[in-house]
Amino acid sequence: MIFLIQQTLLYAVPLMIVALAGCFSERSGIINLALEGIMIFGAFIGVLAYGMSNISPTDPVGNMDVAGLNKLWMMLVLSGVVSFIACIIPIFFYNLTEKRQREMVKEIAERKAAADISTDLDIPVTPEA
């Protein structure tokens, strides 16, 4: 029974952290559908770093050599650079997306106004093909 509780807590903590991240993103008004994928990708990168650094599974702390430590630092810096570039790219397209967003909001407002007029006249609104 103790083993079951230990394993439940071991597997539940990452899921609770992802659920908390989902709550924060929903509270800010952004729906993040990629939380599970981000969690899986992070686990993959962790296993990749573990394998590249030549850490022994039986003695993970005592068997770290300088080359393995350098590889871990290299992966840490590289992941930061890749994340920075991935966050910078949308900035260059912000004006384009902002313009399109304004057009979409205007179109939605026009359709809503047309739907309100048709409900007042009892005319069914058919969607355009």
Backbone as JSON, one array per atom type, in Angstrom:
{
  "sequence": "MIFLIQQTLLYAVPLMIVALAGCFSERSGIINLALEGIMIFGAFIGVLAYGMSNISPTDPVGNMDVAGLNKLWMMLVLSGVVSFIACIIPIFFYNLTEKRQREMVKEIAERKAAADISTDLDIPVTPEA",
  "N": [[0.83, -1.19, 0.0], [1.97, 1.24, 0.74], [3.85, 1.53, -1.28], [2.17, 1.98, -3.46], [1.04, 4.47, -2.83], [3.36, 6.03, -2.82], [4.16, 5.84, -5.54], [1.92, 6.97, -6.75], [2.05, 9.64, -5.84], [4.49, 10.3, -6.99], [3.94, 10.25, -9.77], [1.82, 12.0, -9.88], [2.58, 14.6, -9.19], [3.96, 16.04, -11.38], [1.74, 16.2, -13.12], [-0.04, 17.71, -11.61], [1.36, 20.12, -11.51], [1.28, 20.87, -14.2], [-1.49, 21.13, -14.45], [-1.88, 23.3, -12.75], [-0.48, 25.24, -14.19], [-2.18, 25.35, -16.39], [-4.43, 26.43, -15.14], [-3.48, 28.99, -14.49], [-3.02, 30.0, -17.09], [-5.61, 29.95, -18.15], [-6.84, 31.71, -16.42], [-5.62, 34.08, -17.15], [-6.78, 34.52, -19.53], [-5.98, 33.18, -21.77], [-6.13, 30.36, -23.73], [-4.43, 27.5, -23.39], [-3.65, 24.89, -25.2], [-1.55, 23.22, -25.45], [-0.27, 22.17, -23.24], [0.16, 19.51, -22.33], [1.74, 18.5, -24.37], [3.98, 20.15, -24.13], [4.87, 19.28, -21.66], [5.55, 16.61, -22.26], [7.54, 17.03, -24.19], [9.46, 18.35, -22.62], [10.12, 16.25, -20.86], [11.27, 14.5, -22.7], [13.53, 15.99, -23.5], [14.85, 16.07, -21.07], [15.51, 13.35, -20.68], [17.15, 13.02, -22.89], [19.25, 14.79, -22.23], [20.16, 13.48, -19.96], [21.1, 11.11, -21.07], [23.12, 12.08, -22.8], [24.99, 13.13, -21.07], [26.37, 11.09, -19.91], [25.72, 9.95, -17.42], [25.6, 7.62, -14.83], [23.01, 5.27, -14.31], [22.88, 3.83, -11.93], [24.47, 5.21, -10.13], [23.85, 8.22, -9.97], [24.9, 10.66, -9.01], [27.6, 10.48, -8.26], [29.11, 9.77, -10.5], [29.69, 11.69, -12.41], [31.47, 13.16, -14.95], [33.81, 15.64, -16.2], [33.41, 16.16, -18.93], [30.77, 15.31, -19.29], [29.45, 17.13, -17.62], [30.04, 19.51, -18.96], [28.6, 19.04, -21.32], [26.01, 19.06, -20.3], [25.8, 21.76, -19.46], [26.1, 22.97, -21.95], [23.76, 22.06, -23.24], [21.88, 23.31, -21.62], [22.37, 26.06, -22.08], [21.96, 26.09, -24.86], [19.26, 25.35, -25.02], [18.1, 27.58, -23.82], [18.79, 29.58, -25.69], [17.44, 28.67, -28.01], [14.79, 28.81, -27.06], [14.61, 31.57, -26.64], [14.86, 32.53, -29.27], [12.57, 31.37, -30.38], [10.64, 32.79, -29.02], [11.1, 35.37, -29.88], [10.53, 35.47, -32.62], [7.65, 35.83, -33.19], [7.38, 38.57, -32.69], [8.23, 40.0, -34.9], [6.13, 39.67, -36.64], [4.01, 40.95, -35.53], [2.57, 43.33, -36.24], [1.34, 42.53, -38.59], [-0.31, 40.44, -37.65], [-1.84, 41.85, -35.82], [-3.24, 43.62, -37.47], [-4.77, 41.81, -38.99], [-6.25, 40.73, -36.92], [-7.82, 42.9, -36.13], [-9.38, 43.2, -38.43], [-10.81, 40.79, -38.33], [-12.29, 41.1, -35.96], [-13.89, 43.26, -36.69], [-15.36, 42.08, -38.78], [-16.74, 40.07, -37.38], [-18.3, 41.66, -35.71], [-19.91, 42.89, -37.64], [-21.29, 40.66, -38.66], [-22.64, 39.89, -36.36], [-24.28, 42.09, -35.97], [-25.83, 41.86, -38.29], [-27.07, 39.43, -37.75], [-28.59, 40.14, -35.51], [-30.36, 41.94, -36.66], [-31.73, 40.23, -38.41], [-32.99, 38.52, -36.6], [-34.77, 40.21, -35.46], [-36.5, 40.63, -37.55], [-37.47, 38.15, -38.01], [-36.27, 36.54, -39.95], [-34.64, 33.77, -41.23], [-31.15, 33.15, -40.81], [-28.85, 32.09, -43.07], [-25.88, 30.24, -43.28], [-22.97, 31.26, -45.11], [-21.59, 29.64, -47.95]],
  "CA": [[0.0, 0.0, 0.0], [2.88, 2.38, 0.79], [4.42, 1.67, -2.62], [1.14, 2.56, -4.33], [0.95, 5.9, -2.5], [4.59, 6.67, -3.3], [4.11, 5.94, -6.99], [0.87, 7.93, -7.09], [2.6, 10.98, -5.64], [5.56, 10.5, -7.96], [3.37, 10.55, -11.07], [0.79, 13.04, -9.79], [3.15, 15.94, -9.02], [4.06, 16.76, -12.66], [0.41, 16.48, -13.65], [-0.6, 18.83, -10.84], [2.05, 21.34, -11.94], [0.71, 21.22, -15.5], [-2.85, 21.61, -14.2], [-1.75, 24.64, -12.19], [-0.13, 26.12, -15.32], [-3.42, 25.53, -17.15], [-5.29, 27.37, -14.4], [-2.93, 30.34, -14.67], [-3.23, 30.47, -18.46], [-7.03, 30.22, -18.3], [-7.15, 32.92, -15.64], [-5.13, 35.25, -17.89], [-7.59, 34.66, -20.73], [-5.35, 32.48, -22.87], [-6.37, 28.92, -23.67], [-3.21, 26.82, -23.8], [-3.96, 23.49, -25.46], [-0.31, 22.48, -25.66], [0.41, 21.91, -21.97], [0.62, 18.12, -22.26], [2.85, 18.37, -25.32], [5.14, 20.81, -23.52], [5.35, 18.39, -20.6], [6.2, 15.45, -22.9], [8.78, 17.51, -24.82], [10.41, 18.57, -21.52], [10.6, 14.95, -20.4], [12.16, 13.99, -23.74], [14.8, 16.72, -23.42], [15.51, 15.62, -19.84], [16.1, 12.03, -20.94], [18.24, 13.25, -23.83], [20.37, 15.36, -21.47], [20.64, 12.42, -19.08], [21.88, 10.18, -21.88], [24.31, 12.72, -23.36], [25.96, 13.5, -20.05], [27.03, 9.86, -19.44], [25.44, 9.71, -16.01], [25.27, 6.22, -14.57], [21.72, 5.14, -13.63], [23.04, 3.28, -10.59], [25.11, 6.22, -9.28], [23.69, 9.43, -10.77], [25.61, 11.82, -8.5], [29.04, 10.3, -8.12], [29.8, 9.35, -11.71], [29.67, 12.79, -13.38], [32.8, 13.63, -15.34], [33.84, 17.03, -16.68], [32.81, 16.2, -20.27], [29.32, 15.24, -19.1], [29.0, 18.41, -17.05], [30.1, 20.49, -20.05], [27.48, 18.77, -22.21], [24.79, 19.54, -19.64], [25.79, 23.23, -19.55], [25.87, 23.3, -23.35], [22.34, 21.86, -23.51], [21.14, 24.35, -20.9], [22.52, 27.32, -22.83], [21.33, 25.92, -26.16], [17.79, 25.4, -24.87], [17.75, 28.98, -23.58], [18.9, 30.32, -26.96], [16.34, 28.24, -28.87], [13.57, 29.38, -26.5], [14.64, 33.01, -26.9], [14.56, 32.73, -30.69], [11.17, 31.02, -30.6], [9.81, 33.87, -28.46], [11.35, 36.61, -30.62], [9.98, 35.4, -33.99], [6.33, 36.47, -33.37], [7.45, 40.03, -32.59], [8.37, 40.55, -36.24], [4.87, 39.57, -37.35], [2.95, 41.48, -34.67], [1.73, 44.27, -36.97], [0.53, 41.75, -39.51], [-1.36, 39.74, -36.91], [-2.74, 42.84, -35.22], [-4.1, 44.1, -38.55], [-5.73, 40.73, -39.28], [-7.14, 40.6, -35.77], [-8.8, 44.0, -36.2], [-10.31, 42.86, -39.51], [-11.69, 39.72, -37.87], [-13.21, 41.66, -34.98], [-14.84, 44.06, -37.45], [-16.24, 41.16, -39.48], [-17.6, 39.43, -36.39], [-19.29, 42.67, -35.3], [-20.86, 43.05, -38.74], [-22.15, 39.47, -38.7], [-23.52, 39.93, -35.2], [-25.3, 43.1, -36.25], [-26.73, 41.28, -39.28], [-27.87, 38.41, -37.08], [-29.56, 40.84, -34.67], [-31.4, 42.49, -37.55], [-32.54, 39.14, -38.94], [-33.84, 37.98, -35.54], [-35.87, 41.18, -35.27], [-37.43, 40.49, -38.67], [-37.8, 36.73, -38.09], [-35.71, 35.98, -41.18], [-33.54, 32.85, -40.86], [-29.83, 33.46, -41.34], [-28.18, 30.91, -43.6], [-24.43, 30.47, -43.37], [-22.43, 31.33, -46.46], [-20.79, 28.46, -48.3]],
  "C": [[0.87, 1.26, 0.0], [3.48, 2.63, -0.59], [3.43, 2.34, -3.57], [1.01, 4.06, -4.08], [2.18, 6.64, -2.99], [4.56, 6.86, -4.81], [3.03, 6.92, -7.46], [1.37, 9.35, -6.93], [3.69, 11.29, -6.65], [5.01, 10.9, -9.32], [2.36, 11.7, -11.03], [1.38, 14.44, -9.73], [3.35, 16.66, -10.36], [2.71, 17.1, -13.27], [-0.25, 17.63, -12.91], [0.06, 20.15, -11.22], [1.51, 21.8, -13.29], [-0.72, 21.73, -15.33], [-2.83, 23.02, -13.62], [-1.37, 25.64, -13.28], [-1.35, 26.37, -16.19], [-4.36, 26.49, -16.47], [-4.79, 28.8, -14.56], [-3.19, 30.86, -16.08], [-4.71, 30.76, -18.7], [-7.43, 31.5, -17.57], [-6.7, 34.19, -16.37], [-5.9, 35.44, -19.19], [-7.01, 33.97, -21.94], [-5.61, 30.98, -22.7], [-5.13, 28.23, -24.23], [-3.52, 25.34, -23.95], [-2.72, 22.62, -25.51], [0.4, 22.09, -24.37], [0.94, 20.48, -21.88], [1.79, 17.9, -23.21], [4.12, 19.02, -24.79], [5.74, 19.92, -22.44], [6.09, 17.19, -21.2], [7.52, 15.87, -23.53], [9.84, 17.78, -23.75], [10.97, 17.27, -20.98], [11.57, 14.35, -21.41], [13.53, 14.67, -23.66], [15.56, 16.32, -22.16], [16.19, 14.28, -20.02], [17.27, 12.16, -21.89], [19.47, 13.82, -23.11], [20.99, 14.31, -20.55], [21.53, 11.45, -19.86], [23.16, 10.79, -22.42], [25.39, 13.0, -22.32], [26.69, 12.3, -19.45], [26.88, 9.65, -17.94], [25.05, 8.25, -15.84], [23.92, 6.14, -13.86], [21.85, 4.61, -12.2], [23.65, 4.29, -9.63], [25.03, 7.58, -9.98], [24.5, 10.62, -10.29], [27.12, 11.65, -8.59], [29.79, 10.04, -9.41], [29.83, 10.45, -12.78], [31.1, 13.22, -13.68], [32.68, 15.04, -15.93], [33.19, 17.14, -18.06], [31.29, 16.14, -20.18], [28.75, 16.52, -18.56], [29.02, 19.5, -18.12], [28.95, 20.29, -21.04], [26.17, 19.25, -21.61], [24.7, 21.06, -19.71], [25.52, 23.67, -20.98], [24.39, 23.14, -23.7], [21.49, 22.91, -22.81], [21.19, 25.68, -21.65], [21.82, 27.22, -24.17], [19.81, 25.96, -26.05], [17.32, 26.81, -24.57], [17.78, 29.81, -24.85], [17.75, 29.95, -27.9], [15.01, 28.81, -28.37], [13.49, 30.88, -26.76], [14.28, 33.3, -28.36], [13.09, 32.42, -30.98], [10.23, 32.1, -30.05], [9.96, 35.17, -29.24], [10.65, 36.61, -31.97], [8.6, 36.06, -34.1], [6.36, 37.99, -33.3], [7.53, 40.66, -33.98], [7.07, 40.53, -37.03], [3.72, 40.18, -36.57], [2.03, 42.41, -35.43], [0.81, 43.53, -37.94], [-0.61, 41.06, -38.77], [-2.32, 40.72, -36.27], [-3.71, 43.38, -36.26], [-5.17, 43.05, -38.87], [-6.72, 40.56, -38.14], [-8.2, 41.69, -35.79], [-9.83, 43.74, -37.3], [-11.3, 41.79, -39.07], [-12.71, 40.23, -36.87], [-14.28, 42.49, -35.68], [-15.84, 43.16, -38.17], [-17.21, 40.46, -38.54], [-18.68, 40.4, -35.93], [-20.33, 42.88, -36.38], [-21.81, 41.86, -38.81], [-23.12, 39.45, -37.53], [-24.63, 40.94, -35.41], [-26.3, 42.58, -37.27], [-27.62, 40.22, -38.66], [-28.92, 39.04, -36.18], [-30.69, 41.42, -35.5], [-32.31, 41.37, -38.04], [-33.41, 38.52, -37.86], [-34.99, 38.93, -35.26], [-36.92, 41.02, -36.35], [-37.92, 39.06, -38.84], [-37.4, 36.12, -39.43], [-34.6, 35.03, -40.78], [-32.24, 33.25, -41.55], [-29.19, 32.16, -41.79], [-26.7, 31.18, -43.7], [-23.98, 30.45, -44.83], [-21.56, 30.11, -46.72], [-19.41, 28.84, -48.73]]
}
